[in-house]
Amino acid sequence: MDLVQLQPYTSQHHRKLTQLSLPKEQTHYTEMPEDSVECAAGDPTRHPVTILADDVPIGMFVLQSGPVVSEYTPHKNALLLIAYMIDYSQQGKGYATESLKKLPYYVREHYPEIEYIVLAVSVNNYAAQNVYKKNGFYDQGERISGKKGRLMIFEMKVEKMFEE
């Protein structure tokens, strides 16, 4: 599935990204792309990334740097993965798996100093936990309280993904 690409967000992606949707039960766990883009516009620590399939935007996430990352990990050279989403009509087609497999390559290319990627996932979001675990993230064992409930902290060691 080489048709999946990760690209830094550009305004050319905007129209299609604003058309993406999620069912109500999934919106509880993530941010919609237009909100991610709006937050990133005023925050230089947020780096939006578009997920494309056949050159069409089907999802998005944000890599966040800066002091907030230390709330999730003691590692100094880390990025926080937030607001990950795949359009509901594109779910179940392997795009999440493929995009997460490409994530370490994207990070190595754009942020060569980064050693870890961390994320927080709801203790109730079993589907997301499974896809993250299947693609190189592991549960640190730490739990924190978030705005929308209890969260598990997962991390990935970027270079380890190149050893496999």
Backbone as JSON, one array per atom type, in Angstrom:
{
  "sequence": "MDLVQLQPYTSQHHRKLTQLSLPKEQTHYTEMPEDSVECAAGDPTRHPVTILADDVPIGMFVLQSGPVVSEYTPHKNALLLIAYMIDYSQQGKGYATESLKKLPYYVREHYPEIEYIVLAVSVNNYAAQNVYKKNGFYDQGERISGKKGRLMIFEMKVEKMFEE",
  "N": [[0.84, -1.18, 0.0], [1.71, 1.39, -1.05], [0.49, 3.66, -1.68], [-0.19, 5.34, 0.31], [0.73, 8.34, 1.8], [2.62, 10.6, 3.84], [2.52, 13.98, 4.42], [3.71, 17.29, 5.09], [1.21, 19.52, 6.24], [-0.48, 21.56, 3.89], [-2.01, 24.5, 2.5], [-3.28, 23.65, 0.25], [-4.37, 21.22, 0.9], [-6.47, 21.85, 2.49], [-9.31, 22.26, 1.79], [-10.28, 19.65, 1.18], [-9.67, 18.33, 3.58], [-11.4, 19.6, 5.38], [-13.75, 18.43, 4.72], [-13.75, 15.91, 5.76], [-15.04, 13.4, 7.98], [-16.27, 12.07, 11.11], [-17.93, 9.54, 13.07], [-20.12, 10.37, 15.79], [-19.36, 9.05, 18.2], [-16.63, 8.74, 17.87], [-15.63, 11.31, 17.72], [-15.29, 12.17, 20.24], [-12.78, 11.37, 21.01], [-10.79, 12.65, 19.52], [-9.53, 15.44, 17.55], [-10.99, 17.42, 15.0], [-9.79, 17.97, 11.63], [-9.96, 20.74, 10.76], [-9.96, 22.11, 13.17], [-7.49, 21.34, 14.2], [-5.75, 22.52, 12.35], [-6.37, 25.22, 12.72], [-5.54, 25.61, 15.4], [-2.81, 25.07, 15.1], [-1.99, 27.14, 13.48], [-1.59, 29.33, 15.11], [0.39, 28.47, 16.77], [3.64, 27.72, 16.97], [4.75, 25.34, 17.82], [3.23, 23.28, 16.98], [2.83, 20.94, 14.43], [1.16, 20.23, 11.72], [0.25, 17.29, 9.91], [-0.61, 15.81, 6.89], [-2.44, 12.95, 5.91], [-2.37, 11.1, 3.07], [-4.04, 9.24, 0.51], [-3.56, 7.83, -2.53], [-2.9, 10.41, -3.36], [-4.94, 11.97, -2.3], [-6.25, 13.76, 0.42], [-6.99, 12.0, 3.35], [-6.88, 11.94, 6.02], [-5.42, 13.14, 9.1], [-2.9, 14.32, 11.38], [-1.17, 15.77, 14.2], [2.09, 16.72, 14.99], [3.62, 17.57, 17.89], [5.92, 19.76, 19.4], [8.13, 21.16, 21.91], [7.67, 22.48, 25.32], [5.35, 21.14, 26.31], [5.59, 18.46, 25.7], [7.12, 17.28, 27.66], [5.31, 16.73, 29.64], [4.41, 14.26, 29.1], [6.5, 12.48, 28.69], [9.81, 11.62, 29.85], [11.84, 11.81, 28.06], [14.05, 13.8, 26.2], [14.4, 14.31, 23.44], [11.85, 14.17, 21.89], [8.65, 13.91, 20.26], [5.22, 14.8, 20.44], [2.42, 13.04, 19.47], [-0.63, 14.06, 18.34], [-4.22, 14.45, 17.91], [-4.86, 12.53, 15.93], [-6.49, 11.26, 13.11], [-8.56, 9.43, 10.84], [-10.61, 9.69, 8.04], [-13.99, 8.68, 8.36], [-15.2, 7.24, 6.25], [-13.03, 6.06, 5.13], [-11.96, 4.35, 6.92], [-10.9, 1.11, 8.1], [-9.61, 0.19, 5.89], [-6.94, -0.17, 6.01], [-5.42, 2.12, 6.07], [-4.74, 3.54, 8.41], [-2.93, 1.8, 9.67], [-0.92, 1.72, 7.67], [-0.17, 4.44, 7.54], [0.87, 4.84, 10.11], [3.0, 3.07, 10.06], [4.64, 4.41, 8.33], [5.26, 6.64, 9.74], [7.71, 6.73, 11.44], [9.65, 7.04, 9.44], [8.93, 9.44, 8.27], [9.31, 11.15, 10.46], [12.07, 10.8, 10.88], [13.05, 11.91, 8.52], [12.09, 14.61, 8.57], [12.54, 15.53, 11.16], [15.26, 14.9, 12.27], [16.62, 14.78, 14.72], [14.92, 13.69, 16.56], [14.09, 11.13, 18.82], [12.04, 9.74, 20.05], [8.52, 9.13, 19.78], [5.6, 10.11, 21.28], [2.33, 9.53, 22.66], [-1.01, 10.11, 23.85], [-3.69, 8.1, 24.71], [-7.14, 7.34, 25.02], [-8.26, 5.34, 27.74], [-10.5, 3.95, 27.13], [-10.6, 3.72, 24.39], [-10.29, 1.29, 22.59], [-9.9, 0.39, 19.95], [-8.12, 2.28, 18.83], [-5.94, 1.94, 20.58], [-5.17, -0.67, 19.88], [-4.38, -0.4, 17.16], [-2.24, 1.35, 17.42], [-0.46, -0.16, 19.04], [0.01, -2.31, 17.33], [1.62, -1.14, 15.49], [4.16, -0.37, 16.41], [4.11, 1.25, 18.72], [4.25, 1.31, 22.28], [2.76, 0.61, 25.45], [3.53, 2.68, 28.05], [2.81, 2.3, 30.62], [2.02, 4.32, 32.22], [-0.6, 6.4, 33.51], [-2.74, 9.14, 32.98], [-4.83, 11.97, 33.77], [-7.01, 13.39, 31.48], [-8.66, 16.02, 29.57], [-10.91, 14.76, 28.66], [-11.16, 12.44, 30.1], [-9.57, 9.43, 31.42], [-6.24, 8.66, 30.43], [-3.88, 6.69, 28.57], [-0.37, 6.45, 28.27], [1.51, 6.08, 25.44], [4.46, 5.1, 23.66], [6.96, 5.31, 21.06], [10.08, 4.19, 20.03], [11.97, 5.71, 17.75], [14.28, 4.91, 16.17], [14.35, 2.18, 16.69], [12.4, 1.16, 15.07], [13.63, 0.89, 12.66], [15.27, -1.21, 12.92], [13.93, -3.53, 12.67]],
  "CA": [[0.0, 0.0, 0.0], [2.57, 2.56, -1.18], [-0.35, 4.78, -2.06], [-0.33, 6.21, 1.48], [1.85, 9.26, 2.0], [2.53, 11.61, 4.88], [3.08, 15.24, 3.94], [3.37, 18.45, 5.91], [-0.03, 20.16, 5.82], [-0.43, 22.79, 3.1], [-3.35, 25.04, 2.26], [-3.89, 22.86, -0.84], [-5.09, 20.1, 1.52], [-7.49, 22.37, 3.41], [-10.7, 22.02, 1.39], [-10.61, 18.23, 1.33], [-9.63, 17.97, 5.01], [-12.6, 20.1, 6.07], [-14.87, 17.56, 4.34], [-13.64, 14.63, 6.45], [-15.99, 13.28, 9.09], [-16.21, 10.94, 12.04], [-19.17, 9.37, 13.82], [-20.11, 11.08, 17.07], [-18.62, 8.33, 19.25], [-15.19, 8.91, 17.66], [-15.23, 12.71, 17.9], [-14.94, 12.33, 21.66], [-11.38, 11.01, 21.22], [-9.82, 13.38, 18.69], [-9.86, 16.77, 17.04], [-11.2, 17.43, 13.55], [-8.69, 18.67, 10.96], [-10.05, 22.21, 10.73], [-9.56, 22.58, 14.5], [-6.04, 21.13, 14.29], [-5.09, 23.54, 11.52], [-6.57, 26.51, 13.38], [-4.65, 25.66, 16.57], [-1.42, 25.09, 14.64], [-1.7, 28.44, 12.86], [-1.13, 30.25, 16.13], [1.3, 27.78, 17.69], [4.77, 27.19, 16.2], [5.16, 24.01, 18.29], [2.33, 22.28, 16.37], [3.2, 20.68, 13.04], [0.14, 19.35, 11.14], [0.67, 16.36, 8.87], [-1.74, 15.26, 6.15], [-2.36, 11.57, 5.45], [-2.96, 11.03, 1.73], [-4.14, 7.96, -0.19], [-3.68, 8.19, -3.95], [-2.78, 11.88, -3.43], [-6.15, 12.62, -1.77], [-6.24, 13.79, 1.88], [-7.97, 11.13, 4.01], [-6.7, 12.02, 7.46], [-4.47, 14.15, 9.58], [-2.47, 14.33, 12.78], [-0.28, 16.87, 14.53], [3.26, 16.43, 15.8], [3.85, 18.75, 18.72], [7.2, 19.87, 20.09], [8.08, 22.17, 22.97], [7.58, 22.08, 26.73], [4.21, 20.26, 26.61], [6.0, 17.06, 25.51], [7.66, 16.79, 28.94], [4.2, 16.26, 30.47], [4.1, 12.89, 28.67], [7.68, 11.63, 28.65], [11.05, 12.25, 30.32], [12.79, 11.88, 26.94], [14.24, 15.18, 25.72], [14.25, 14.36, 21.98], [10.58, 13.5, 21.63], [7.51, 14.65, 19.72], [3.92, 14.32, 20.89], [1.46, 12.82, 18.39], [-1.98, 14.41, 18.8], [-5.29, 14.71, 16.94], [-4.8, 11.57, 14.82], [-7.81, 10.84, 12.62], [-8.78, 8.97, 9.46], [-12.01, 9.89, 7.66], [-14.79, 7.5, 8.64], [-15.44, 6.47, 5.03], [-11.77, 5.42, 4.74], [-11.53, 3.44, 7.98], [-11.01, -0.31, 7.8], [-8.94, -0.09, 4.61], [-5.51, -0.3, 6.26], [-4.72, 3.4, 5.98], [-4.16, 3.88, 9.71], [-1.74, 0.96, 9.8], [0.11, 2.16, 6.72], [0.34, 5.77, 7.91], [1.68, 4.71, 11.31], [4.25, 2.42, 9.65], [5.46, 5.42, 7.66], [5.54, 7.72, 10.68], [9.13, 6.88, 11.81], [10.4, 7.53, 8.28], [8.58, 10.86, 8.17], [9.99, 11.85, 11.56], [13.52, 10.78, 10.63], [13.32, 12.85, 7.44], [11.77, 16.0, 8.91], [13.01, 15.86, 12.52], [16.28, 13.86, 12.49], [17.07, 14.75, 16.11], [13.89, 13.06, 17.4], [14.32, 9.72, 19.15], [10.8, 9.12, 20.52], [7.21, 9.71, 19.51], [4.71, 9.73, 22.38], [0.93, 9.9, 22.48], [-1.95, 9.76, 24.92], [-4.89, 7.49, 24.13], [-8.15, 7.05, 26.03], [-8.31, 3.96, 28.22], [-11.69, 3.34, 26.54], [-10.51, 3.68, 22.93], [-9.58, 0.04, 22.34], [-9.51, 0.31, 18.54], [-6.9, 3.08, 18.66], [-4.85, 1.27, 21.31], [-4.72, -1.82, 19.1], [-3.66, 0.0, 15.95], [-0.95, 1.92, 17.85], [0.4, -1.27, 19.47], [0.35, -3.11, 16.15], [2.52, -0.38, 14.62], [5.4, 0.06, 17.03], [3.97, 1.97, 19.98], [4.01, 0.44, 23.43], [2.17, 1.24, 26.63], [4.54, 2.99, 29.07], [2.27, 1.93, 31.93], [1.6, 5.53, 32.93], [-1.96, 6.88, 33.27], [-2.94, 10.54, 33.38], [-6.19, 12.47, 33.55], [-7.11, 14.37, 30.42], [-9.91, 16.79, 29.53], [-12.03, 13.88, 28.34], [-11.07, 11.18, 30.83], [-8.3, 8.77, 31.73], [-5.43, 8.42, 29.24], [-2.7, 5.83, 28.64], [0.74, 7.03, 27.52], [2.22, 5.15, 24.56], [5.6, 5.7, 22.99], [7.68, 4.56, 20.04], [11.47, 4.58, 19.83], [12.03, 5.86, 16.3], [15.33, 4.1, 15.55], [14.01, 0.76, 16.84], [11.55, 0.78, 13.95], [14.48, 0.6, 11.51], [16.02, -2.43, 13.23], [13.08, -4.71, 12.4]],
  "C": [[0.88, 1.25, 0.0], [1.78, 3.79, -1.57], [-0.55, 5.76, -0.91], [0.93, 7.04, 1.64], [1.56, 10.16, 3.2], [3.22, 12.86, 4.35], [2.78, 16.34, 4.94], [2.1, 19.09, 5.35], [0.28, 21.4, 4.98], [-1.87, 23.25, 2.88], [-4.05, 24.31, 1.12], [-4.7, 21.69, -0.3], [-6.36, 20.56, 2.23], [-8.93, 22.0, 3.02], [-11.11, 20.57, 1.62], [-10.62, 17.81, 2.81], [-10.86, 18.45, 5.76], [-13.83, 19.26, 5.74], [-14.83, 16.21, 5.05], [-14.59, 14.6, 7.63], [-15.72, 12.04, 9.92], [-17.58, 10.77, 12.67], [-19.01, 10.0, 15.2], [-19.27, 10.38, 18.13], [-17.1, 8.44, 19.08], [-14.74, 10.35, 17.89], [-14.86, 13.01, 19.35], [-13.43, 12.16, 21.87], [-10.37, 11.87, 20.48], [-10.35, 14.74, 18.28], [-10.1, 16.64, 15.53], [-10.11, 18.27, 12.89], [-8.77, 20.19, 10.97], [-9.65, 22.82, 12.08], [-8.05, 22.45, 14.69], [-5.28, 22.21, 13.54], [-5.19, 24.91, 12.19], [-5.64, 26.66, 14.59], [-3.19, 25.78, 16.15], [-1.03, 26.44, 14.06], [-1.16, 29.43, 13.88], [-0.11, 29.65, 17.08], [2.45, 27.14, 16.91], [5.27, 25.83, 16.69], [4.29, 22.9, 17.68], [2.61, 22.18, 14.87], [2.18, 19.72, 12.42], [0.69, 18.53, 9.97], [-0.58, 15.78, 8.22], [-1.45, 13.82, 5.75], [-3.08, 11.52, 4.11], [-2.99, 9.58, 1.24], [-4.41, 8.31, -1.65], [-3.73, 9.71, -4.12], [-4.01, 12.64, -2.94], [-6.08, 12.61, -0.24], [-7.37, 12.94, 2.47], [-7.87, 11.19, 5.52], [-5.63, 13.03, 7.81], [-4.05, 13.81, 11.0], [-1.54, 15.51, 12.96], [0.88, 16.31, 15.34], [3.58, 17.69, 16.58], [5.2, 18.65, 19.42], [7.03, 20.85, 21.25], [7.85, 21.59, 24.35], [6.45, 21.1, 27.05], [4.61, 18.78, 26.52], [6.49, 16.47, 26.83], [6.56, 16.36, 29.91], [3.88, 14.79, 30.2], [5.29, 11.94, 28.72], [8.88, 12.37, 29.24], [12.08, 12.43, 29.2], [12.85, 13.3, 26.39], [13.99, 15.3, 24.22], [13.01, 13.59, 21.57], [9.58, 14.48, 21.01], [6.25, 14.0, 20.26], [2.99, 14.22, 19.68], [0.07, 13.1, 18.95], [-2.93, 14.49, 17.61], [-5.24, 13.79, 15.72], [-6.22, 11.19, 14.4], [-7.73, 10.41, 11.16], [-10.27, 9.14, 9.2], [-12.78, 8.58, 7.83], [-15.0, 6.62, 7.4], [-14.19, 5.71, 4.57], [-11.25, 4.45, 5.81], [-11.74, 1.99, 7.57], [-10.34, -0.71, 6.51], [-7.42, -0.22, 4.77], [-4.74, 1.0, 6.23], [-4.09, 3.82, 7.31], [-2.87, 3.1, 9.92], [-0.62, 1.47, 8.91], [0.68, 3.52, 7.1], [1.23, 5.69, 9.15], [2.99, 3.99, 11.02], [5.19, 3.43, 9.01], [5.88, 6.55, 8.59], [7.02, 7.82, 11.07], [9.98, 7.41, 10.66], [10.16, 9.03, 8.09], [9.33, 11.65, 9.24], [11.49, 11.9, 11.32], [13.89, 11.79, 9.55], [13.16, 14.31, 7.87], [12.31, 16.47, 10.26], [14.1, 14.85, 12.91], [16.79, 13.74, 13.93], [16.11, 14.01, 17.04], [14.15, 11.57, 17.57], [13.03, 8.99, 19.54], [9.59, 9.88, 20.01], [6.3, 9.2, 20.62], [3.29, 10.18, 22.05], [0.14, 9.51, 23.71], [-3.22, 9.25, 24.25], [-5.86, 7.14, 25.26], [-8.1, 5.58, 26.44], [-9.51, 3.22, 27.63], [-11.63, 3.2, 25.03], [-9.67, 2.46, 22.51], [-9.12, -0.09, 20.89], [-8.21, 1.07, 18.3], [-5.72, 2.43, 19.37], [-4.29, 0.13, 20.48], [-3.92, -1.41, 17.88], [-2.31, 0.62, 16.32], [0.01, 0.8, 18.25], [0.89, -2.09, 18.28], [1.43, -2.44, 15.29], [3.68, 0.28, 15.36], [5.31, 0.87, 18.3], [3.79, 0.96, 21.1], [3.52, 1.27, 24.61], [3.28, 1.44, 27.66], [4.09, 2.54, 30.46], [1.79, 3.12, 32.74], [0.18, 5.91, 32.53], [-2.06, 8.31, 33.76], [-4.41, 10.89, 33.16], [-6.15, 13.54, 32.48], [-8.44, 15.09, 30.49], [-11.12, 15.88, 29.35], [-11.93, 12.52, 29.02], [-9.66, 10.67, 31.0], [-7.57, 8.41, 30.44], [-4.25, 7.5, 29.55], [-1.62, 6.52, 27.81], [1.45, 5.92, 26.76], [3.43, 5.87, 23.99], [6.2, 4.74, 21.97], [9.1, 5.09, 20.01], [11.71, 4.56, 18.33], [13.05, 4.92, 15.68], [15.04, 2.61, 15.65], [13.18, 0.27, 15.66], [12.37, 0.44, 12.7], [15.3, -0.66, 11.71], [15.24, -3.67, 12.83], [13.11, -5.12, 10.95]]
}
